Amino acid sequence: MKMKLSFSMLILSFVLMACTSHPIIFPEPLKPGETFVGGAWAVENIVPQLIYRRGLTESLDFGARVGFPPVHGSGIDGTLKLMERENNIHSLNVGVTYAEQSNLSISYINSKKKLKKGSNRYKYFGLRYLYIPYGYWGSSTRFGAFWGRNYNKNWGYEFGYFHDFASETRSKTEVSPIPISFEPYTGLSIKVFFGQFIN
């Protein structure tokens, strides 16, 4: 009984203390008139999200996310295509997130597109800067890299690590068994998304 109660409390703690969230980035912005709707789940956000993206111009799209409840990882972002050379696409994403640790993120993405079995497949690498103005223990800055794959813009996955530089100055007495913002390993990011295009 005690073990079940402890496990339940641990799960509840994870949900209540979901750290932060990052935009669901497409390696290539959607075309004008294209609209994508779907869902996403990320380790760092704990709860699932609804995602929406729409192409605005040939090189710019807009995205929105809504968490469950909305205070867990809702946000907006935009991706701008900077340059395209053959099958290599360079893009910049800027996003804001509303969560327990609301943040501003700026991401650079270098992706490679390959046509296989009639669909576009992307593999990409990126660098991301995050600024959290009001975290659990004050403001913090994170920086790191991420890698992912995207299959015909219908589903994909991403792995990353974003180091919390403020964690280096915190006292060891602040470290908790519950993985929240001041634990170095909470810089890990794992996410998956899926969905479809609608007219």
ChimeraX attribute file (.defattr): number of C-alpha atoms within 10 A of each C-alpha:
attribute: neighborCount
match mode: 1-to-1
recipient: residues
	/A:1	6
	/A:2	7
	/A:3	8
	/A:4	9
	/A:5	10
	/A:6	11
	/A:7	12
	/A:8	11
	/A:9	12
	/A:10	14
	/A:11	14
	/A:12	11
	/A:13	14
	/A:14	17
	/A:15	14
	/A:16	13
	/A:17	21
	/A:18	22
	/A:19	25
	/A:20	25
	/A:21	30
	/A:22	26
	/A:23	24
	/A:24	27
	/A:25	24
	/A:26	24
	/A:27	29
	/A:28	25
	/A:29	28
	/A:30	24
	/A:31	15
	/A:32	14
	/A:33	14
	/A:34	15
	/A:35	19
	/A:36	20
	/A:37	18
	/A:38	17
	/A:39	19
	/A:40	22
	/A:41	20
	/A:42	22
	/A:43	17
	/A:44	23
	/A:45	26
	/A:46	22
	/A:47	18
	/A:48	19
	/A:49	25
	/A:50	20
	/A:51	23
	/A:52	19
	/A:53	24
	/A:54	21
	/A:55	20
	/A:56	17
	/A:57	14
	/A:58	13
	/A:59	17
	/A:60	21
	/A:61	25
	/A:62	21
	/A:63	23
	/A:64	21
	/A:65	27
	/A:66	21
	/A:67	23
	/A:68	13
	/A:69	12
	/A:70	14
	/A:71	16
	/A:72	28
	/A:73	33
	/A:74	25
	/A:75	24
	/A:76	21
	/A:77	22
	/A:78	21
	/A:79	27
	/A:80	20
	/A:81	19
	/A:82	13
	/A:83	12
	/A:84	14
	/A:85	8
	/A:86	7
	/A:87	11
	/A:88	17
	/A:89	20
	/A:90	20
	/A:91	23
	/A:92	22
	/A:93	24
	/A:94	19
	/A:95	22
	/A:96	22
	/A:97	25
	/A:98	20
	/A:99	22
	/A:100	20
	/A:101	24
	/A:102	23
	/A:103	25
	/A:104	18
	/A:105	21
	/A:106	19
	/A:107	22
	/A:108	20
	/A:109	25
	/A:110	19
	/A:111	25
	/A:112	21
	/A:113	19
	/A:114	16
	/A:115	11
	/A:116	10
	/A:117	7
	/A:118	8
	/A:119	11
	/A:120	15
	/A:121	20
	/A:122	23
	/A:123	19
	/A:124	20
	/A:125	19
	/A:126	19
	/A:127	18
	/A:128	21
	/A:129	18
	/A:130	22
	/A:131	19
	/A:132	20
	/A:133	14
	/A:134	13
	/A:135	18
	/A:136	15
	/A:137	12
	/A:138	10
	/A:139	13
	/A:140	20
	/A:141	17
	/A:142	18
	/A:143	18
	/A:144	17
	/A:145	18
	/A:146	20
	/A:147	18
	/A:148	21
	/A:149	21
	/A:150	24
	/A:151	17
	/A:152	17
	/A:153	22
	/A:154	17
	/A:155	17
	/A:156	22
	/A:157	19
	/A:158	20
	/A:159	16
	/A:160	18
	/A:161	20
	/A:162	21
	/A:163	20
	/A:164	22
	/A:165	14
	/A:166	16
	/A:167	19
	/A:168	12
	/A:169	7
	/A:170	13
	/A:171	9
	/A:172	11
	/A:173	6
	/A:174	10
	/A:175	15
	/A:176	11
	/A:177	7
	/A:178	13
	/A:179	18
	/A:180	20
	/A:181	24
	/A:182	25
	/A:183	19
	/A:184	18
	/A:185	14
	/A:186	18
	/A:187	21
	/A:188	15
	/A:189	19
	/A:190	18
	/A:191	20
	/A:192	18
	/A:193	22
	/A:194	19
	/A:195	17
	/A:196	13
	/A:197	14
	/A:198	9
	/A:199	6
